[in-house]
């Protein structure tokens, strides 16, 4: 009887973990440049001193969904959307280089160019800082030009956004939602990556799929709990029979 309890208990626990990953995707369906986490179940035998007589289900995140999200026009001169594959290099909270598809760029109080989440964008000379200006243009290769206040009407090249295109299999996602190379090294700038200005890329998480998955996982969890309840009833009945 303990086998049934073990399988049901482990199944319920892993279903809750899968639900957490799915809920995270659902909560970020409107997050700019978000890449959904993939999830799957697989069986895992319990090995001991003798033969493995217990097998439980294990939920895991095998990777990241790198499929493109919808491109949304914003008419904001600082917004950019990556065309095809590629990422924008930013400075992570730990000071290291990380990568994102979130192109909802803005200037903080110090004139530093950041993403909507507040991560400074990296350029040719470190973080990008823009002087006072009345117009900004971002070219397809990430070059930033501006018409400075008090200067001539000519556009002045200020910096260039570091655009990278690392191998997707070598990327991992951190708890902050940013992507990094598995070995922690910075990726090289790639001149092939192009951006579309005055637009952003939306999340690639599908809210309908996430809601359907949520309902399915909830039913699986309820089934596992019912199995544990059935085993408890069986044990109670067996105990009564032994008392006769």
Buried (B, 14 or more C-beta within 10 A) or exposed (E): EEEBBBBBBBBBBBBBBBBEBBBBBBEBBEBBBBBBBBBEBEEBEEEEEEEEEBBBBBBBBEBBBBEBBEBEEBEBBBBBBBBEBBBBBBBBEEEEBBBBBBBBBBBEEEEBBBBBBEBBBBBEEEBBBBEEBEEBBBBEEBBBBBBBEEEEEEBEEBBBBBBBBBEEEEBEBEEBBBBBBEEEEBBEBBEEBBBBBBBBBBBBBBEEBBEEBBEBBEEBBEEBBEBBEEBEEEBEEEEEEEEE
